[in-house]
Structure formats: C-alpha cells, structure tokens
Amino acid sequence: MKKVVSLFAVLMGGFVANAQVTTDPPENINPEDSLKIMVDISALDMSLDHNQLLMDAVDAGEDMYIWTWSPVEHPVGHPYVNGIGSQAWKNSNDTLIMKHEGGYVFSWSIIPVDFYETSAANVYAKDISFLVKPKDGGGYGDPDIKSSDLTVAVDPPTTTKDPVYQFPKFVNDSSIVTIVYDNNREPKATMQDLPEGNVFVHITYWTDSDDPIGPGQQYALWTQVGNTPELALREVEPGIFHFTFVPGEFLNDGTTDRIERFTAIIKRGDLNTSAGRNDQSLEVDLEECP
C-alpha cells in the first residue's frame, strides 16, 4: 500500500491553509484590486539550508520582509526598493515588513498595479515573484537567510473554466496540490448533482525512472477507485469538491523516485463506465516551477 499522508487543508475566509503560498482571493486575481499573499514558512523545503535558517529566524522572533522583483523591481531611491544602503540584502526596507498571522505564517497585502506601478497586463504577463527574508538576510560571506523563490500566478480572466483544475498553477512533487472539481459546471448528465462520497479521482503518474511515453502507474485500478477511500474528494461548498495532496508523498511507494507528472480523472465511485467519468483529463507537470 502506498504511503498516505494526512493534510490539514481547510477553506477559511478565502484562504487554503497549510500551503507554501496562498492568496485571498484564491483565484481570479484582479491586479487592480486588493491581494493578500500568505506564506507558511514551515511548508518550505527544509532540506535546503536557507529555508531552515529562515525558519530558525522566525523561531528567534525576527520580523519577515518581502523581497520582490517581478513584475517590476523598484530601483535604488524608490520608496518600495527592496533594501536600503550599500549592502541592501542586509537591510530590508521597513516598508516591506510582513504581518505575522501566527505560527510560521506571514502575510503581505497590496494592490499589485499600485505597488509595482505597472499595468494589469504586465502583471498578467509576468506574475508576482518574490521571496521572504529577515531584515538581515546574511550574504556577503555569510549564509543566505531566505525562502526559496516563490511565485503567485496571476492569470487574465477567461470566459469559461474547465470543471476540473488544479491550485496552485505551478507545482512540483513536494508542493501541496489541490484538485478542484466544480460539479455545478459539469456538462455530462450522468455526472451531475453528485453527493459527497461518490466523487473520486483516478490518478496515473510517471516517475523519473518510468518510460515517459509508457502507460505510467495507477494509484488504484479504475474499477477499484470507488473502494479506495483516500481517493475521495471532499465537498467544501455546494457542488465544489477538493482533493488535496503532496504528489511526492502520496504517490511514492517507498522508493526515492521523483514524481514528474500525473493525470487525474474525476469519476463516480459507483459507476465504472464512460458515463461515470468527467470527460476532462487534468494533466499536471511536476518537473519544474518557474
């Protein structure tokens, strides 16, 4: 049996908790409206020294600061420049201090077009890239104290959205991924108005040791998905179902293989024919985050 992890992921006030980066609103971000970005330092990859040093800084009671460069990095002398002085990395701008939400969670609230002094189109084109650091980020011969580079994807509005999609947009095999199924937009009559307990996900995945053009591995056979309770989706609001997992932990069967990609299909637990599946195949590439 593959390892199954228990994740505390709950929707509260627009936030999806226990992920590295979450936002309010969680999707359909308008660069001209208020945006709150939440970072959970404890969810970073602690095998990387700079992330562990950052967590140690939080434990020591240090404040956290944003350091951002996309869609725009402000120049020296600007009120929102990342750092001050000849060794800017060791002296973050007090204007960019984050709010401590509790524990290891810190937040930063902006209106993107105002903060970056750029157009909505540029935010859509370049997204928001940043890292988190204490006021003195080390460096200059000392180890860096910082998070890994982080990204909030800001996509232009679309007139239609598929019933099945992932959040966040960019993930790797150690990310917390949520598969979202909006049954309210399900076009197939035999898949409409499904109750919680009858919505499951079939997952096929490929590791770095698999043939990339081969059939991949199945977490559970198609006919056994409905008998595999850990593959059930949770109804978070009427007609909206979530399945939250870390691919590298959930799908790994005890090997050191890295999960490179997976395909997810939403199906009914009580029907194994084509009538009992959503017609979309969600394909997620885990090889690289921007």
C-alpha positions in Angstrom: 0.0 0.0 0.0 1.3 3.4 -0.9 2.0 5.9 1.8 -1.0 8.2 2.5 -0.4 11.5 4.3 -3.0 13.4 6.3 -3.1 17.0 5.3 -4.9 19.7 7.2 -6.3 21.8 4.4 -9.4 23.9 5.2 -11.0 26.8 3.5 -11.3 29.7 5.8 -12.1 33.3 4.8 -10.8 32.7 1.3 -7.5 31.0 2.3 -6.5 27.5 1.7 -4.4 26.7 4.7 -1.1 24.7 5.1 0.4 25.5 1.7 3.7 27.4 1.0 1.9 30.3 -0.7 -1.8 31.0 -0.7 -3.8 34.1 -1.6 -7.0 35.9 -0.9 -8.7 35.8 -3.3 -7.5 32.2 -4.0 -8.1 32.6 -7.8 -9.3 35.1 -10.4 -6.9 37.6 -9.0 -7.5 41.1 -10.3 -4.3 43.2 -10.3 -6.3 46.3 -9.8 -7.9 45.0 -6.5 -6.6 44.2 -3.1 -4.5 41.0 -2.9 -3.3 39.3 0.3 -0.4 36.8 -0.1 0.1 34.3 2.7 3.4 32.4 3.2 3.8 29.4 5.5 7.5 29.2 6.3 7.1 25.8 7.8 5.8 24.4 4.5 9.1 25.2 2.7 11.6 22.5 1.8 13.7 22.3 5.0 16.4 20.2 3.3 17.6 23.5 1.8 19.8 25.4 4.3 18.5 28.8 3.5 14.9 27.7 4.3 15.9 26.1 7.6 17.8 29.3 8.5 14.7 31.3 7.7 12.6 29.1 10.0 15.2 29.5 12.7 14.9 33.3 12.3 11.1 33.0 12.9 11.8 30.9 16.0 14.1 33.7 17.2 11.3 36.2 16.9 12.6 38.1 13.9 10.3 40.0 11.6 9.9 38.9 8.0 10.2 41.0 4.9 9.2 40.7 1.2 11.9 40.9 -1.5 10.3 41.1 -4.9 11.5 41.5 -8.5 8.5 40.7 -10.7 6.6 42.1 -12.5 8.8 45.1 -11.5 11.8 45.6 -9.3 12.0 49.1 -7.9 15.3 50.9 -8.3 17.5 52.4 -5.6 15.8 55.5 -4.1 12.3 54.3 -4.7 10.1 54.1 -1.6 9.4 50.5 -2.3 13.0 49.4 -3.1 13.8 46.0 -1.6 16.8 47.0 0.5 18.5 50.1 1.7 22.1 51.2 1.6 25.3 49.7 0.2 24.5 46.2 1.5 20.8 46.2 0.7 20.4 42.4 1.3 21.4 43.0 5.0 18.9 45.9 5.4 15.4 45.3 4.1 13.1 48.2 3.5 10.9 48.7 6.6 8.0 49.4 4.2 8.1 45.8 3.1 7.7 44.2 6.5 5.1 41.4 6.6 2.3 40.9 9.0 2.8 37.9 11.4 -0.5 35.9 11.2 0.6 33.4 13.9 2.9 30.4 13.9 5.0 30.4 10.8 2.5 32.2 8.6 3.2 35.7 7.4 1.2 37.9 5.0 1.7 40.8 2.6 -1.3 42.9 1.3 -1.0 45.0 -1.8 -2.9 46.3 -4.8 -0.5 44.9 -7.5 -0.8 47.7 -10.1 -0.3 50.3 -7.4 2.6 48.7 -5.6 4.5 47.8 -8.7 3.5 50.9 -10.6 2.7 48.9 -13.7 -0.2 47.8 -15.8 -2.6 44.9 -15.2 -1.4 43.5 -18.5 2.2 43.4 -17.2 1.1 41.7 -14.0 -0.7 39.1 -16.0 2.3 38.6 -18.3 4.9 38.3 -15.6 3.1 37.1 -12.4 4.3 38.1 -9.0 7.7 36.7 -7.9 9.3 37.2 -4.5 11.0 35.6 -1.5 10.8 36.1 2.2 13.7 37.1 4.4 14.5 38.7 7.7 15.8 42.2 7.8 19.4 41.0 7.6 19.4 38.2 5.0 23.0 37.3 5.6 25.1 37.0 2.5 28.4 38.9 1.8 30.3 35.8 3.0 27.6 34.6 5.4 24.9 32.0 4.5 21.8 33.5 3.0 18.7 33.5 5.2 15.7 33.4 2.9 13.0 31.4 1.4 13.2 29.7 -2.0 11.9 31.9 -4.8 8.1 32.0 -4.7 5.5 32.8 -7.4 1.9 33.9 -7.4 0.4 33.1 -10.8 -1.9 35.9 -12.0 -3.9 34.8 -15.0 -6.1 37.0 -17.2 -9.8 36.4 -16.8 -11.3 33.8 -19.1 -14.9 33.5 -20.2 -15.1 29.8 -19.4 -13.3 27.5 -17.0 -13.0 23.7 -17.1 -14.9 21.9 -14.3 -11.6 20.3 -13.2 -8.5 22.4 -12.5 -5.5 22.5 -10.1 -4.4 25.0 -7.5 -1.8 26.5 -7.4 -0.9 26.7 -11.1 2.8 25.9 -10.7 3.7 22.9 -8.6 6.4 20.3 -8.1 6.3 16.9 -6.4 6.8 18.4 -2.9 4.1 21.0 -3.3 0.7 20.8 -1.7 -1.7 20.5 -4.7 -5.5 20.8 -4.7 -7.5 19.3 -7.5 -10.8 21.3 -7.7 -13.9 19.8 -9.3 -16.9 22.1 -9.9 -19.8 19.8 -10.3 -22.0 22.8 -10.9 -20.3 23.2 -14.3 -20.4 19.5 -15.2 -21.9 19.2 -18.7 -22.5 15.4 -18.7 -25.9 14.5 -17.3 -24.8 11.2 -15.7 -22.2 13.2 -13.7 -24.4 16.0 -12.4 -25.6 16.5 -8.9 -23.2 14.1 -7.3 -23.2 13.8 -3.5 -20.1 13.8 -1.3 -18.9 10.2 -1.0 -19.5 9.4 -4.7 -16.8 11.7 -6.2 -13.4 10.2 -6.6 -10.2 10.8 -8.5 -8.3 8.3 -10.6 -4.6 9.1 -10.8 -2.0 7.9 -13.2 1.6 9.1 -12.6 5.1 8.9 -14.0 8.3 8.9 -12.0 11.8 9.8 -13.2 12.5 6.1 -13.6 9.4 5.4 -15.8 9.3 5.3 -19.5 8.0 8.9 -20.2 5.9 7.6 -23.2 4.8 4.5 -21.3 1.4 3.9 -19.6 2.5 5.1 -16.2 1.5 3.8 -12.8 -2.0 3.9 -11.3 -2.6 4.6 -7.6 -5.6 2.3 -7.9 -7.1 0.5 -10.8 -10.1 2.2 -12.4 -12.5 -0.4 -11.1 -11.1 -0.1 -7.6 -11.1 3.7 -7.2 -14.5 3.7 -5.6 -13.2 1.3 -3.0 -10.2 3.4 -2.2 -11.4 6.0 0.4 -8.2 8.1 0.3 -9.1 9.0 -3.4 -12.5 10.5 -2.4 -13.0 14.3 -2.9 -14.3 16.5 -0.1 -17.2 18.8 -0.7 -16.1 22.2 0.5 -19.2 24.1 -0.6 -22.3 23.0 -2.6 -21.1 21.3 -5.7 -17.4 22.2 -5.2 -15.1 19.3 -4.4 -11.4 19.3 -3.4 -8.7 16.7 -3.3 -5.6 17.9 -1.6 -2.3 16.0 -1.5 1.5 16.2 -1.9 2.3 14.1 -5.0 5.8 13.1 -3.9 4.5 11.7 -0.6 1.0 10.4 -1.6 2.1 8.7 -4.8 5.6 7.5 -3.7 5.6 3.8 -2.8 8.7 3.9 -0.7 11.3 4.5 -3.4 13.4 7.6 -3.9 11.9 8.2 -7.4 10.7 11.7 -8.1 7.1 12.1 -9.4 7.4 14.0 -12.7 3.8 14.3 -13.8 0.4 12.9 -13.2 -3.0 12.7 -14.9 -6.2 13.0 -12.9 -9.7 12.0 -14.0 -12.8 12.6 -11.8 -15.2 9.7 -11.6 -18.2 8.4 -9.8 -17.4 5.7 -7.2 -20.4 3.6 -8.1 -20.0 3.6 -11.9 -17.0 2.4 -13.9 -18.2 3.0 -17.5 -17.6 6.1 -19.5 -20.9 7.5 -18.2 -19.4 7.6 -14.8 -16.4 9.9 -15.5 -15.9 13.6 -16.3 -14.6 13.8 -19.8 -11.6 16.0 -18.9 -8.2 14.6 -18.2 -6.2 17.0 -15.9 -2.5 16.7 -16.8 -0.1 18.2 -14.3 3.6 18.6 -15.0 5.7 18.5 -11.8 9.1 18.7 -13.2 9.7 22.5 -12.9 8.2 25.5 -11.2 9.1 28.9 -12.7 
